[in-house]
Amino acid sequence: MSDDGFSMPAKGTLERVMIDKMIELDPVGVTFMDFVGTGITEDNIDQIAQNLRYAMYVAEGDECLKVDA
């Protein structure tokens, strides 16, 4: 996580693939057809978008997090 509190999905995750494609195609937007061969399909694109919305993904720097006990 960066100093500003923003996290980025880890490279190689479906969430990161989606973010990279959204940046590439900005401001056009994306559909599941933009992700042929990536593992993102019509069946899971909504779940991946929801994971991004709620920050429920493996992020870069997760290994630096400490567990509250």
mmCIF file of the N, C-alpha and C atoms, coordinates in Angstrom:
data_MODEL
# 
_entry.id   MODEL 
# 
loop_
_atom_site.group_PDB 
_atom_site.id 
_atom_site.type_symbol 
_atom_site.label_atom_id 
_atom_site.label_alt_id 
_atom_site.label_comp_id 
_atom_site.label_asym_id 
_atom_site.label_entity_id 
_atom_site.label_seq_id 
_atom_site.pdbx_PDB_ins_code 
_atom_site.Cartn_x 
_atom_site.Cartn_y 
_atom_site.Cartn_z 
_atom_site.occupancy 
_atom_site.B_iso_or_equiv 
_atom_site.pdbx_formal_charge 
_atom_site.auth_seq_id 
_atom_site.auth_comp_id 
_atom_site.auth_asym_id 
_atom_site.auth_atom_id 
_atom_site.pdbx_PDB_model_num 
ATOM 1   N N  . MET A 1 1  ? 0.853   -1.173  0.000   1.00 0.00 ? 1  MET A N  1 
ATOM 2   C CA . MET A 1 1  ? 0.000   0.000   0.000   1.00 0.00 ? 1  MET A CA 1 
ATOM 3   C C  . MET A 1 1  ? 0.896   1.233   0.000   1.00 0.00 ? 1  MET A C  1 
ATOM 4   N N  . SER A 1 2  ? 0.535   2.205   -0.778  1.00 0.00 ? 2  SER A N  1 
ATOM 5   C CA . SER A 1 2  ? 1.322   3.432   -0.837  1.00 0.00 ? 2  SER A CA 1 
ATOM 6   C C  . SER A 1 2  ? 1.042   4.300   0.385   1.00 0.00 ? 2  SER A C  1 
ATOM 7   N N  . ASP A 1 3  ? 1.837   5.340   0.536   1.00 0.00 ? 3  ASP A N  1 
ATOM 8   C CA . ASP A 1 3  ? 1.680   6.241   1.679   1.00 0.00 ? 3  ASP A CA 1 
ATOM 9   C C  . ASP A 1 3  ? 0.328   6.952   1.691   1.00 0.00 ? 3  ASP A C  1 
ATOM 10  N N  . ASP A 1 4  ? -0.300  7.085   0.507   1.00 0.00 ? 4  ASP A N  1 
ATOM 11  C CA . ASP A 1 4  ? -1.585  7.782   0.447   1.00 0.00 ? 4  ASP A CA 1 
ATOM 12  C C  . ASP A 1 4  ? -2.773  6.857   0.730   1.00 0.00 ? 4  ASP A C  1 
ATOM 13  N N  . GLY A 1 5  ? -2.501  5.588   1.082   1.00 0.00 ? 5  GLY A N  1 
ATOM 14  C CA . GLY A 1 5  ? -3.564  4.660   1.419   1.00 0.00 ? 5  GLY A CA 1 
ATOM 15  C C  . GLY A 1 5  ? -4.162  3.936   0.232   1.00 0.00 ? 5  GLY A C  1 
ATOM 16  N N  . PHE A 1 6  ? -3.654  4.188   -0.962  1.00 0.00 ? 6  PHE A N  1 
ATOM 17  C CA . PHE A 1 6  ? -4.168  3.553   -2.171  1.00 0.00 ? 6  PHE A CA 1 
ATOM 18  C C  . PHE A 1 6  ? -3.453  2.234   -2.396  1.00 0.00 ? 6  PHE A C  1 
ATOM 19  N N  . SER A 1 7  ? -4.201  1.168   -2.646  1.00 0.00 ? 7  SER A N  1 
ATOM 20  C CA . SER A 1 7  ? -3.584  -0.118  -2.956  1.00 0.00 ? 7  SER A CA 1 
ATOM 21  C C  . SER A 1 7  ? -3.848  -0.464  -4.413  1.00 0.00 ? 7  SER A C  1 
ATOM 22  N N  . MET A 1 8  ? -2.949  -1.233  -4.990  1.00 0.00 ? 8  MET A N  1 
ATOM 23  C CA . MET A 1 8  ? -3.070  -1.669  -6.377  1.00 0.00 ? 8  MET A CA 1 
ATOM 24  C C  . MET A 1 8  ? -3.095  -3.187  -6.375  1.00 0.00 ? 8  MET A C  1 
ATOM 25  N N  . PRO A 1 9  ? -4.011  -3.797  -7.128  1.00 0.00 ? 9  PRO A N  1 
ATOM 26  C CA . PRO A 1 9  ? -4.014  -5.254  -7.202  1.00 0.00 ? 9  PRO A CA 1 
ATOM 27  C C  . PRO A 1 9  ? -2.646  -5.771  -7.663  1.00 0.00 ? 9  PRO A C  1 
ATOM 28  N N  . ALA A 1 10 ? -2.257  -6.915  -7.137  1.00 0.00 ? 10 ALA A N  1 
ATOM 29  C CA . ALA A 1 10 ? -0.966  -7.504  -7.489  1.00 0.00 ? 10 ALA A CA 1 
ATOM 30  C C  . ALA A 1 10 ? -0.939  -7.891  -8.965  1.00 0.00 ? 10 ALA A C  1 
ATOM 31  N N  . LYS A 1 11 ? 0.240   -7.795  -9.570  1.00 0.00 ? 11 LYS A N  1 
ATOM 32  C CA . LYS A 1 11 ? 0.409   -8.187  -10.968 1.00 0.00 ? 11 LYS A CA 1 
ATOM 33  C C  . LYS A 1 11 ? 0.050   -9.654  -11.124 1.00 0.00 ? 11 LYS A C  1 
ATOM 34  N N  . GLY A 1 12 ? -0.623  -9.962  -12.223 1.00 0.00 ? 12 GLY A N  1 
ATOM 35  C CA . GLY A 1 12 ? -1.011  -11.336 -12.504 1.00 0.00 ? 12 GLY A CA 1 
ATOM 36  C C  . GLY A 1 12 ? -2.397  -11.705 -12.023 1.00 0.00 ? 12 GLY A C  1 
ATOM 37  N N  . THR A 1 13 ? -3.020  -10.858 -11.201 1.00 0.00 ? 13 THR A N  1 
ATOM 38  C CA . THR A 1 13 ? -4.378  -11.147 -10.735 1.00 0.00 ? 13 THR A CA 1 
ATOM 39  C C  . THR A 1 13 ? -5.387  -10.651 -11.763 1.00 0.00 ? 13 THR A C  1 
ATOM 40  N N  . LEU A 1 14 ? -6.571  -11.234 -11.742 1.00 0.00 ? 14 LEU A N  1 
ATOM 41  C CA . LEU A 1 14 ? -7.614  -10.797 -12.674 1.00 0.00 ? 14 LEU A CA 1 
ATOM 42  C C  . LEU A 1 14 ? -7.996  -9.347  -12.425 1.00 0.00 ? 14 LEU A C  1 
ATOM 43  N N  . GLU A 1 15 ? -7.966  -8.936  -11.164 1.00 0.00 ? 15 GLU A N  1 
ATOM 44  C CA . GLU A 1 15 ? -8.287  -7.547  -10.836 1.00 0.00 ? 15 GLU A CA 1 
ATOM 45  C C  . GLU A 1 15 ? -7.273  -6.596  -11.474 1.00 0.00 ? 15 GLU A C  1 
ATOM 46  N N  . ARG A 1 16 ? -6.001  -6.963  -11.470 1.00 0.00 ? 16 ARG A N  1 
ATOM 47  C CA . ARG A 1 16 ? -4.967  -6.118  -12.083 1.00 0.00 ? 16 ARG A CA 1 
ATOM 48  C C  . ARG A 1 16 ? -5.119  -6.086  -13.598 1.00 0.00 ? 16 ARG A C  1 
ATOM 49  N N  . VAL A 1 17 ? -5.451  -7.239  -14.192 1.00 0.00 ? 17 VAL A N  1 
ATOM 50  C CA . VAL A 1 17 ? -5.691  -7.291  -15.639 1.00 0.00 ? 17 VAL A CA 1 
ATOM 51  C C  . VAL A 1 17 ? -6.804  -6.317  -16.001 1.00 0.00 ? 17 VAL A C  1 
ATOM 52  N N  . MET A 1 18 ? -7.868  -6.302  -15.191 1.00 0.00 ? 18 MET A N  1 
ATOM 53  C CA . MET A 1 18 ? -8.993  -5.406  -15.467 1.00 0.00 ? 18 MET A CA 1 
ATOM 54  C C  . MET A 1 18 ? -8.578  -3.943  -15.324 1.00 0.00 ? 18 MET A C  1 
ATOM 55  N N  . ILE A 1 19 ? -7.861  -3.612  -14.269 1.00 0.00 ? 19 ILE A N  1 
ATOM 56  C CA . ILE A 1 19 ? -7.408  -2.228  -14.063 1.00 0.00 ? 19 ILE A CA 1 
ATOM 57  C C  . ILE A 1 19 ? -6.538  -1.767  -15.229 1.00 0.00 ? 19 ILE A C  1 
ATOM 58  N N  . ASP A 1 20 ? -5.572  -2.604  -15.623 1.00 0.00 ? 20 ASP A N  1 
ATOM 59  C CA . ASP A 1 20 ? -4.675  -2.239  -16.722 1.00 0.00 ? 20 ASP A CA 1 
ATOM 60  C C  . ASP A 1 20 ? -5.449  -1.992  -18.011 1.00 0.00 ? 20 ASP A C  1 
ATOM 61  N N  . LYS A 1 21 ? -6.441  -2.834  -18.303 1.00 0.00 ? 21 LYS A N  1 
ATOM 62  C CA . LYS A 1 21 ? -7.243  -2.673  -19.519 1.00 0.00 ? 21 LYS A CA 1 
ATOM 63  C C  . LYS A 1 21 ? -8.118  -1.424  -19.425 1.00 0.00 ? 21 LYS A C  1 
ATOM 64  N N  . MET A 1 22 ? -8.649  -1.131  -18.234 1.00 0.00 ? 22 MET A N  1 
ATOM 65  C CA . MET A 1 22 ? -9.470  0.068   -18.063 1.00 0.00 ? 22 MET A CA 1 
ATOM 66  C C  . MET A 1 22 ? -8.636  1.324   -18.290 1.00 0.00 ? 22 MET A C  1 
ATOM 67  N N  . ILE A 1 23 ? -7.402  1.308   -17.825 1.00 0.00 ? 23 ILE A N  1 
ATOM 68  C CA . ILE A 1 23 ? -6.509  2.453   -18.041 1.00 0.00 ? 23 ILE A CA 1 
ATOM 69  C C  . ILE A 1 23 ? -6.183  2.583   -19.521 1.00 0.00 ? 23 ILE A C  1 
ATOM 70  N N  . GLU A 1 24 ? -5.906  1.451   -20.166 1.00 0.00 ? 24 GLU A N  1 
ATOM 71  C CA . GLU A 1 24 ? -5.565  1.446   -21.592 1.00 0.00 ? 24 GLU A CA 1 
ATOM 72  C C  . GLU A 1 24 ? -6.702  1.986   -22.455 1.00 0.00 ? 24 GLU A C  1 
ATOM 73  N N  . LEU A 1 25 ? -7.938  1.627   -22.127 1.00 0.00 ? 25 LEU A N  1 
ATOM 74  C CA . LEU A 1 25 ? -9.083  1.997   -22.961 1.00 0.00 ? 25 LEU A CA 1 
ATOM 75  C C  . LEU A 1 25 ? -9.832  3.236   -22.481 1.00 0.00 ? 25 LEU A C  1 
ATOM 76  N N  . ASP A 1 26 ? -9.337  3.905   -21.457 1.00 0.00 ? 26 ASP A N  1 
ATOM 77  C CA . ASP A 1 26 ? -9.988  5.100   -20.931 1.00 0.00 ? 26 ASP A CA 1 
ATOM 78  C C  . ASP A 1 26 ? -10.155 6.120   -22.043 1.00 0.00 ? 26 ASP A C  1 
ATOM 79  N N  . PRO A 1 27 ? -11.254 6.769   -22.215 1.00 0.00 ? 27 PRO A N  1 
ATOM 80  C CA . PRO A 1 27 ? -12.499 6.756   -21.452 1.00 0.00 ? 27 PRO A CA 1 
ATOM 81  C C  . PRO A 1 27 ? -13.566 5.848   -22.051 1.00 0.00 ? 27 PRO A C  1 
ATOM 82  N N  . VAL A 1 28 ? -13.203 4.978   -22.967 1.00 0.00 ? 28 VAL A N  1 
ATOM 83  C CA . VAL A 1 28 ? -14.176 4.150   -23.671 1.00 0.00 ? 28 VAL A CA 1 
ATOM 84  C C  . VAL A 1 28 ? -14.906 3.177   -22.757 1.00 0.00 ? 28 VAL A C  1 
ATOM 85  N N  . GLY A 1 29 ? -14.198 2.555   -21.814 1.00 0.00 ? 29 GLY A N  1 
ATOM 86  C CA . GLY A 1 29 ? -14.782 1.530   -20.954 1.00 0.00 ? 29 GLY A CA 1 
ATOM 87  C C  . GLY A 1 29 ? -14.487 0.146   -21.501 1.00 0.00 ? 29 GLY A C  1 
ATOM 88  N N  . VAL A 1 30 ? -14.832 -0.875  -20.746 1.00 0.00 ? 30 VAL A N  1 
ATOM 89  C CA . VAL A 1 30 ? -14.511 -2.246  -21.122 1.00 0.00 ? 30 VAL A CA 1 
ATOM 90  C C  . VAL A 1 30 ? -15.743 -3.145  -21.033 1.00 0.00 ? 30 VAL A C  1 
ATOM 91  N N  . THR A 1 31 ? -15.696 -4.248  -21.777 1.00 0.00 ? 31 THR A N  1 
ATOM 92  C CA . THR A 1 31 ? -16.673 -5.329  -21.666 1.00 0.00 ? 31 THR A CA 1 
ATOM 93  C C  . THR A 1 31 ? -15.885 -6.628  -21.580 1.00 0.00 ? 31 THR A C  1 
ATOM 94  N N  . PHE A 1 32 ? -16.567 -7.727  -21.304 1.00 0.00 ? 32 PHE A N  1 
ATOM 95  C CA . PHE A 1 32 ? -15.863 -9.001  -21.200 1.00 0.00 ? 32 PHE A CA 1 
ATOM 96  C C  . PHE A 1 32 ? -15.173 -9.369  -22.510 1.00 0.00 ? 32 PHE A C  1 
ATOM 97  N N  . MET A 1 33 ? -15.624 -8.822  -23.636 1.00 0.00 ? 33 MET A N  1 
ATOM 98  C CA . MET A 1 33 ? -14.998 -9.104  -24.936 1.00 0.00 ? 33 MET A CA 1 
ATOM 99  C C  . MET A 1 33 ? -13.585 -8.521  -25.025 1.00 0.00 ? 33 MET A C  1 
ATOM 100 N N  . ASP A 1 34 ? -13.266 -7.535  -24.196 1.00 0.00 ? 34 ASP A N  1 
ATOM 101 C CA . ASP A 1 34 ? -11.923 -6.955  -24.181 1.00 0.00 ? 34 ASP A CA 1 
ATOM 102 C C  . ASP A 1 34 ? -10.923 -7.854  -23.465 1.00 0.00 ? 34 ASP A C  1 
ATOM 103 N N  . PHE A 1 35 ? -11.398 -8.929  -22.836 1.00 0.00 ? 35 PHE A N  1 
ATOM 104 C CA . PHE A 1 35 ? -10.541 -9.762  -21.997 1.00 0.00 ? 35 PHE A CA 1 
ATOM 105 C C  . PHE A 1 35 ? -10.403 -11.193 -22.500 1.00 0.00 ? 35 PHE A C  1 
ATOM 106 N N  . VAL A 1 36 ? -10.626 -11.420 -23.784 1.00 0.00 ? 36 VAL A N  1 
ATOM 107 C CA . VAL A 1 36 ? -10.521 -12.766 -24.351 1.00 0.00 ? 36 VAL A CA 1 
ATOM 108 C C  . VAL A 1 36 ? -9.135  -13.338 -24.046 1.00 0.00 ? 36 VAL A C  1 
ATOM 109 N N  . GLY A 1 37 ? -9.117  -14.536 -23.474 1.00 0.00 ? 37 GLY A N  1 
ATOM 110 C CA . GLY A 1 37 ? -7.867  -15.220 -23.179 1.00 0.00 ? 37 GLY A CA 1 
ATOM 111 C C  . GLY A 1 37 ? -7.195  -14.821 -21.878 1.00 0.00 ? 37 GLY A C  1 
ATOM 112 N N  . THR A 1 38 ? -7.843  -13.975 -21.071 1.00 0.00 ? 38 THR A N  1 
ATOM 113 C CA . THR A 1 38 ? -7.221  -13.501 -19.827 1.00 0.00 ? 38 THR A CA 1 
ATOM 114 C C  . THR A 1 38 ? -7.756  -14.200 -18.586 1.00 0.00 ? 38 THR A C  1 
ATOM 115 N N  . GLY A 1 39 ? -8.861  -14.911 -18.723 1.00 0.00 ? 39 GLY A N  1 
ATOM 116 C CA . GLY A 1 39 ? -9.510  -15.512 -17.559 1.00 0.00 ? 39 GLY A CA 1 
ATOM 117 C C  . GLY A 1 39 ? -10.710 -14.708 -17.093 1.00 0.00 ? 39 GLY A C  1 
ATOM 118 N N  . ILE A 1 40 ? -10.860 -13.503 -17.614 1.00 0.00 ? 40 ILE A N  1 
ATOM 119 C CA . ILE A 1 40 ? -12.041 -12.693 -17.302 1.00 0.00 ? 40 ILE A CA 1 
ATOM 120 C C  . ILE A 1 40 ? -13.095 -13.026 -18.347 1.00 0.00 ? 40 ILE A C  1 
ATOM 121 N N  . THR A 1 41 ? -14.256 -13.464 -17.880 1.00 0.00 ? 41 THR A N  1 
ATOM 122 C CA . THR A 1 41 ? -15.324 -13.908 -18.771 1.00 0.00 ? 41 THR A CA 1 
ATOM 123 C C  . THR A 1 41 ? -16.623 -13.168 -18.461 1.00 0.00 ? 41 THR A C  1 
ATOM 124 N N  . GLU A 1 42 ? -17.617 -13.428 -19.294 1.00 0.00 ? 42 GLU A N  1 
ATOM 125 C CA . GLU A 1 42 ? -18.941 -12.856 -19.053 1.00 0.00 ? 42 GLU A CA 1 
ATOM 126 C C  . GLU A 1 42 ? -19.477 -13.302 -17.691 1.00 0.00 ? 42 GLU A C  1 
ATOM 127 N N  . ASP A 1 43 ? -19.108 -14.505 -17.276 1.00 0.00 ? 43 ASP A N  1 
ATOM 128 C CA . ASP A 1 43 ? -19.605 -15.053 -16.011 1.00 0.00 ? 43 ASP A CA 1 
ATOM 129 C C  . ASP A 1 43 ? -18.958 -14.438 -14.778 1.00 0.00 ? 43 ASP A C  1 
ATOM 130 N N  . ASN A 1 44 ? -17.707 -13.963 -14.887 1.00 0.00 ? 44 ASN A N  1 
ATOM 131 C CA . ASN A 1 44 ? -17.036 -13.468 -13.677 1.00 0.00 ? 44 ASN A CA 1 
ATOM 132 C C  . ASN A 1 44 ? -16.674 -11.982 -13.700 1.00 0.00 ? 44 ASN A C  1 
ATOM 133 N N  . ILE A 1 45 ? -16.968 -11.280 -14.775 1.00 0.00 ? 45 ILE A N  1 
ATOM 134 C CA . ILE A 1 45 ? -16.560 -9.872  -14.871 1.00 0.00 ? 45 ILE A CA 1 
ATOM 135 C C  . ILE A 1 45 ? -17.230 -9.014  -13.789 1.00 0.00 ? 45 ILE A C  1 
ATOM 136 N N  . ASP A 1 46 ? -18.485 -9.297  -13.471 1.00 0.00 ? 46 ASP A N  1 
ATOM 137 C CA . ASP A 1 46 ? -19.171 -8.520  -12.426 1.00 0.00 ? 46 ASP A CA 1 
ATOM 138 C C  . ASP A 1 46 ? -18.539 -8.755  -11.057 1.00 0.00 ? 46 ASP A C  1 
ATOM 139 N N  . GLN A 1 47 ? -18.148 -10.002 -10.767 1.00 0.00 ? 47 GLN A N  1 
ATOM 140 C CA . GLN A 1 47 ? -17.513 -10.311 -9.484  1.00 0.00 ? 47 GLN A CA 1 
ATOM 141 C C  . GLN A 1 47 ? -16.158 -9.619  -9.374  1.00 0.00 ? 47 GLN A C  1 
ATOM 142 N N  . ILE A 1 48 ? -15.406 -9.586  -10.457 1.00 0.00 ? 48 ILE A N  1 
ATOM 143 C CA . ILE A 1 48 ? -14.098 -8.924  -10.440 1.00 0.00 ? 48 ILE A CA 1 
ATOM 144 C C  . ILE A 1 48 ? -14.271 -7.427  -10.223 1.00 0.00 ? 48 ILE A C  1 
ATOM 145 N N  . ALA A 1 49 ? -15.252 -6.826  -10.892 1.00 0.00 ? 49 ALA A N  1 
ATOM 146 C CA . ALA A 1 49 ? -15.534 -5.399  -10.690 1.00 0.00 ? 49 ALA A CA 1 
ATOM 147 C C  . ALA A 1 49 ? -15.940 -5.133  -9.241  1.00 0.00 ? 49 ALA A C  1 
ATOM 148 N N  . GLN A 1 50 ? -16.733 -6.021  -8.664  1.00 0.00 ? 50 GLN A N  1 
ATOM 149 C CA . GLN A 1 50 ? -17.137 -5.864  -7.263  1.00 0.00 ? 50 GLN A CA 1 
ATOM 150 C C  . GLN A 1 50 ? -15.928 -6.010  -6.334  1.00 0.00 ? 50 GLN A C  1 
ATOM 151 N N  . ASN A 1 51 ? -15.029 -6.942  -6.635  1.00 0.00 ? 51 ASN A N  1 
ATOM 152 C CA . ASN A 1 51 ? -13.805 -7.087  -5.845  1.00 0.00 ? 51 ASN A CA 1 
ATOM 153 C C  . ASN A 1 51 ? -13.013 -5.784  -5.852  1.00 0.00 ? 51 ASN A C  1 
ATOM 154 N N  . LEU A 1 52 ? -12.924 -5.149  -7.004  1.00 0.00 ? 52 LEU A N  1 
ATOM 155 C CA . LEU A 1 52 ? -12.208 -3.873  -7.096  1.00 0.00 ? 52 LEU A CA 1 
ATOM 156 C C  . LEU A 1 52 ? -12.927 -2.784  -6.311  1.00 0.00 ? 52 LEU A C  1 
ATOM 157 N N  . ARG A 1 53 ? -14.233 -2.743  -6.429  1.00 0.00 ? 53 ARG A N  1 
ATOM 158 C CA . ARG A 1 53 ? -15.032 -1.717  -5.747  1.00 0.00 ? 53 ARG A CA 1 
ATOM 159 C C  . ARG A 1 53 ? -14.831 -1.765  -4.235  1.00 0.00 ? 53 ARG A C  1 
ATOM 160 N N  . TYR A 1 54 ? -14.755 -2.980  -3.693  1.00 0.00 ? 54 TYR A N  1 
ATOM 161 C CA . TYR A 1 54 ? -14.647 -3.144  -2.245  1.00 0.00 ? 54 TYR A CA 1 
ATOM 162 C C  . TYR A 1 54 ? -13.236 -3.489  -1.777  1.00 0.00 ? 54 TYR A C  1 
ATOM 163 N N  . ALA A 1 55 ? -12.254 -3.366  -2.675  1.00 0.00 ? 55 ALA A N  1 
ATOM 164 C CA . ALA A 1 55 ? -10.839 -3.640  -2.361  1.00 0.00 ? 55 ALA A CA 1 
ATOM 165 C C  . ALA A 1 55 ? -10.643 -5.037  -1.783  1.00 0.00 ? 55 ALA A C  1 
ATOM 166 N N  . MET A 1 56 ? -11.330 -6.009  -2.358  1.00 0.00 ? 56 MET A N  1 
ATOM 167 C CA . MET A 1 56 ? -11.215 -7.401  -1.922  1.00 0.00 ? 56 MET A CA 1 
ATOM 168 C C  . MET A 1 56 ? -10.343 -8.160  -2.918  1.00 0.00 ? 56 MET A C  1 
ATOM 169 N N  . TYR A 1 57 ? -9.054  -7.878  -2.893  1.00 0.00 ? 57 TYR A N  1 
ATOM 170 C CA . TYR A 1 57 ? -8.113  -8.515  -3.810  1.00 0.00 ? 57 TYR A CA 1 
ATOM 171 C C  . TYR A 1 57 ? -6.746  -8.586  -3.156  1.00 0.00 ? 57 TYR A C  1 
ATOM 172 N N  . VAL A 1 58 ? -5.893  -9.429  -3.720  1.00 0.00 ? 58 VAL A N  1 
ATOM 173 C CA . VAL A 1 58 ? -4.498  -9.490  -3.284  1.00 0.00 ? 58 VAL A CA 1 
ATOM 174 C C  . VAL A 1 58 ? -3.827  -8.242  -3.832  1.00 0.00 ? 58 VAL A C  1 
ATOM 175 N N  . ALA A 1 59 ? -3.229  -7.460  -2.946  1.00 0.00 ? 59 ALA A N  1 
ATOM 176 C CA . ALA A 1 59 ? -2.630  -6.191  -3.355  1.00 0.00 ? 59 ALA A CA 1 
ATOM 177 C C  . ALA A 1 59 ? -1.112  -6.261  -3.308  1.00 0.00 ? 59 ALA A C  1 
ATOM 178 N N  . GLU A 1 60 ? -0.485  -5.387  -4.095  1.00 0.00 ? 60 GLU A N  1 
ATOM 179 C CA . GLU A 1 60 ? 0.959   -5.237  -4.001  1.00 0.00 ? 60 GLU A CA 1 
ATOM 180 C C  . GLU A 1 60 ? 1.273   -4.771  -2.588  1.00 0.00 ? 60 GLU A C  1 
ATOM 181 N N  . GLY A 1 61 ? 2.255   -5.370  -1.973  1.00 0.00 ? 61 GLY A N  1 
ATOM 182 C CA . GLY A 1 61 ? 2.641   -4.970  -0.633  1.00 0.00 ? 61 GLY A CA 1 
ATOM 183 C C  . GLY A 1 61 ? 1.879   -5.666  0.476   1.00 0.00 ? 61 GLY A C  1 
ATOM 184 N N  . ASP A 1 62 ? 0.988   -6.591  0.146   1.00 0.00 ? 62 ASP A N  1 
ATOM 185 C CA . ASP A 1 62 ? 0.236   -7.305  1.188   1.00 0.00 ? 62 ASP A CA 1 
ATOM 186 C C  . ASP A 1 62 ? 1.163   -8.012  2.172   1.00 0.00 ? 62 ASP A C  1 
ATOM 187 N N  . GLU A 1 63 ? 2.330   -8.441  1.690   1.00 0.00 ? 63 GLU A N  1 
ATOM 188 C CA . GLU A 1 63 ? 3.253   -9.160  2.567   1.00 0.00 ? 63 GLU A CA 1 
ATOM 189 C C  . GLU A 1 63 ? 3.800   -8.264  3.674   1.00 0.00 ? 63 GLU A C  1 
ATOM 190 N N  . CYS A 1 64 ? 3.630   -6.957  3.539   1.00 0.00 ? 64 CYS A N  1 
ATOM 191 C CA . CYS A 1 64 ? 4.112   -6.014  4.551   1.00 0.00 ? 64 CYS A CA 1 
ATOM 192 C C  . CYS A 1 64 ? 3.071   -5.723  5.630   1.00 0.00 ? 64 CYS A C  1 
ATOM 193 N N  . LEU A 1 65 ? 1.849   -6.209  5.437   1.00 0.00 ? 65 LEU A N  1 
ATOM 194 C CA . LEU A 1 65 ? 0.794   -5.954  6.415   1.00 0.00 ? 65 LEU A CA 1 
ATOM 195 C C  . LEU A 1 65 ? 1.056   -6.720  7.699   1.00 0.00 ? 65 LEU A C  1 
ATOM 196 N N  . LYS A 1 66 ? 0.664   -6.133  8.791   1.00 0.00 ? 66 LYS A N  1 
ATOM 197 C CA . LYS A 1 66 ? 0.792   -6.780  10.092  1.00 0.00 ? 66 LYS A CA 1 
ATOM 198 C C  . LYS A 1 66 ? -0.592  -7.188  10.569  1.00 0.00 ? 66 LYS A C  1 
ATOM 199 N N  . VAL A 1 67 ? -0.657  -8.286  11.260  1.00 0.00 ? 67 VAL A N  1 
ATOM 200 C CA . VAL A 1 67 ? -1.923  -8.798  11.771  1.00 0.00 ? 67 VAL A CA 1 
ATOM 201 C C  . VAL A 1 67 ? -2.213  -8.156  13.118  1.00 0.00 ? 67 VAL A C  1 
ATOM 202 N N  . ASP A 1 68 ? -3.431  -7.621  13.255  1.00 0.00 ? 68 ASP A N  1 
ATOM 203 C CA . ASP A 1 68 ? -3.862  -7.104  14.559  1.00 0.00 ? 68 ASP A CA 1 
ATOM 204 C C  . ASP A 1 68 ? -4.176  -8.285  15.461  1.00 0.00 ? 68 ASP A C  1 
ATOM 205 N N  . ALA A 1 69 ? -3.676  -8.218  16.666  1.00 0.00 ? 69 ALA A N  1 
ATOM 206 C CA . ALA A 1 69 ? -3.957  -9.323  17.589  1.00 0.00 ? 69 ALA A CA 1 
ATOM 207 C C  . ALA A 1 69 ? -4.424  -8.776  18.920  1.00 0.00 ? 69 ALA A C  1 
# 
